[in-house]
Amino acid sequence: MRLEVDDLHVRYGRVHAVRGVSLTVGPGEIVAVLGANGAGKSSLLKALMGLEPAAGGRIRLDGLDVTGWPPSRRVRQRLVLVPEGRRIVMSLSVHENLLMGAFARNDMRAVETELAQIYDWFPNLAERRRMAAAVLSGGEQQMLAIGRGLLAAPELMMLDEPSLGLSPRLTNEVFELIGRINRERGLAILLVEQNTHKALALAGRAYVLELGRKVMEGAPAALRADPSLRDAYLGRAEHKVVGHG
């Protein structure tokens, strides 16, 4: 799947959260979107998913203009968002949470096959499949959210801050998993992430947003060599743990 975003704007009343952003994600690519809090990264993903209306610009999937489509129709077009904060239903079992990802599908035999693969990728989830999701650690919840997204059979998955609140060890595990899914499934990934080091290690290309505008784009090596990016992001210690994973 190819995603093309042209001059996208998102507004919340008087707040102009995304200001004329253009970007592309090609089939099988991992593309990162970097920036500080308030840069417009999550607003960008919500607009791409149809959760926020575009105030201007165009969004195309494989050449189809989906700018006015509702989220459910975009999911059927094989676009999926794994949201910030995971949005797990804690009272449901791990298995039930996973099945929520397949709500738009009617090929249940294929769903069962994919469930088996997901449990192979996530052995901790397999062990707890009948337990309430509330028993999961933060890292396991993130893996559950990714697994739920995979059951929608996406060709492009958008991930919003997958390392948020995780320990360095669990962050490494989640990023290794994202890379494995990309390699084994050929899944295109648009990754929003504040852990700049991890994002640039995984992505083939990256965009940098600042106050809703795209201010830089390029290959990871070129961005690492840029003094302004290095001073703003790469000079900082990787973000501190805010949870226990």
N, C-alpha and C positions, 0 to 999 in steps of 0.2 A: 504493500500500500504506500502511496505517496501523499503526504500532507503538504498543502501549499497555503500559506497565510499571507494575505496581501493588505497592508495598511490597516490593521485591525485596531479598533478603538473600543474601550470599555469605560462606561461612566456609572458612578453611583451618585445621582444628584449632581452636585457641583464638583464632586471629586472625579478627576480624569485619571483613572487608574492605569489604563493601557493607552499609549499615545502613538498610534501609527506603526505598530510592530509588524514586520514582515519576516517570515522564516519558512524553511522547508525541512521536511524529514523524508528521506528516501526509503525505499523498501529495505528492511533489514538493518537500518542505521540505528546507532545510539547517538542521540543529540541531547546535550545538556543546556539548560537555561539557568544562568547564575545571576546572583544579585543579592543585595542586602534585604532585610525586612522592609516591606513597603515599596519594593521595586516594581510590583505588579505581576509577579510570577504566578501566584495562585489565581489571580484574576484572569490571567491569560489562559490557563488551563481550563478554568470554569467556562470561559467563553467558547473555547474550542469544543468542549463537551456539550454546550448548549444550556448550561446551568445559569449562565448570565447572558443577556442579550448583547449582541454586538451593536455598538453605537455608530459603527462605520467599518468599511472594509469587507473583505471576502475570505471565506474558509472553503477550501476545496479538498475533497478526498478522491484520489484517482480521477481528477478532472471534474467531478460532480460538485456543484456549488451547494454546500450543506449549511450555509450561513443561517438560514431561517428554520432549519430542522430542529425538532425536539430531541432531547437526549436519547429517548428510547429508539428513535430512528437512526441515530448515529451509532448506537450500540449494534444495531442490526447491520450497519455498514462496516462493522468490525473495528470501531474505535472505542476504547475503554479507558476510564480514569480510575486509578487507585488513589483515593483522596488523602489529603493530610489528616492525621488523626485516626486513620484506619476505618472508622465508622463500622465497627463490628457490633452485631446484636448480641450482647453478653448473655441474655437469657436463653438463646438458641444454642444448640450443640455445634461443635466444630463442623460436622458434616452438613448440618442444615445451613450454616453460614456459607459454606462452599456452594451448595446447590442454588443459593440466591443468585449467584453469578450466571446461572444457566436459564434465567427466567424467560429469555426471548428465544430459546431453542426448542426444537421439537424432535431432534435427532438423539434420543435418549441413549441409544446404544453407544454412540460416539461419546456422549457425556460420561457414561460409565467407564469407558476406556481412558478418557482424560482424567477422571477422578483417580483411577489407579496410578496413572503417571504422576499426578500431583502428590499423592501419598508417598510415592517412591522418592520424589524430590524432597518432601517435607516429612521425614519419619516421626518427628515430634507430634505433628498433627495427626498422623496415622494412629499413634498410640492413644491419642485423646479424642478420637473422632466422635465418640458417643458422649463426651463430657461437655458441659456448658462452656462456652468460649470465655467466660469469666475466669476460668482457672489458668488461662494462658499468660505467659510473660509478655512483655512489650514486644520482644523480638518475634515471638511466636504469633502474636496478633498481626504484626506486619506481614509475616509469611502467609497467614490466613487471608489477609486482604489481597495479597498478590495472587494467591491461589484462586480466590473468588473471582478476581478479574480475568484470570486465564480461562475459567470455565465459560466465559462469554465468547470464547473463540476469537480473540482479537487478532488483527494484523498489525495494529499499532496500539501500544499501551502507554498511557501517560502516568507518570509516578510523581506525586507531590510530596516532597520531603520524606523519603522512605527511611532515613536514618534518624529522624527527629525523636529525641528522648532515649536513644539506644546507647549502650556502652560501646566502646571501640571494638570489642570482640564481636558483638552482635551486628554492629555496622559492617564489619568485614564480611560476616556470613551473609548478610542481606545483599551486599554488593556482588559477592561471588555468585550468589543465586541469580541475580539480575543478568550478569554476564553469561551464565550458563543457559538461561532461558533464551537469550538473544542468539547464542551460538546454535543451540539444539533445535530451536523452533524457527529461526530466522525472523523472529518477532522484532519489528521496529519499536524503538522506545524513545519517548520524549521525557527527559528526566529533569525535574526541578529539584534543586538540592543546594543547601547552604554549605555543605561540606565540600568546598571547592576542590580540594586535593583529590578526594575520592571520585568526584564527578568527572574531573579531567582525566583521571587514570582510566576511566571506563569508556568515556565518550570518544567518538571519532571527530565530532565537531561540537562547538559550543557557541552560545549567544550570551551576552551580558546585558542585563537590563538595569537601568537606573532611573528612578522616579517615573516609571512607566514607559520609558523610551529605550530602544535598542541602541547601545553605545559602542558595542564591539561584537565581532563575530570572527570565527576562524578555527583552525586546528588547535588542539590543546598545546602543542609545542610553541606555536606562535603566541597564544594567549599567556602562557607561562613566562615568555620572554618580554611581554609588554610591561614596562615599568609601572604604569598606572594600575593595571590589574594586580600586579604583584604587591604593590604597596597597599592596595585597598583590601585584598582578600588573602593572597598567598602568604603575606607576612604574618598573618595572625595564626595563633595556635588553632588547631582544629577545634570545632565547637565543643564546649564542655558537656558532659553527660548531665541531663536533667531528669533522668529516670534510671531505673535499675534494669531495664531491658526485660 
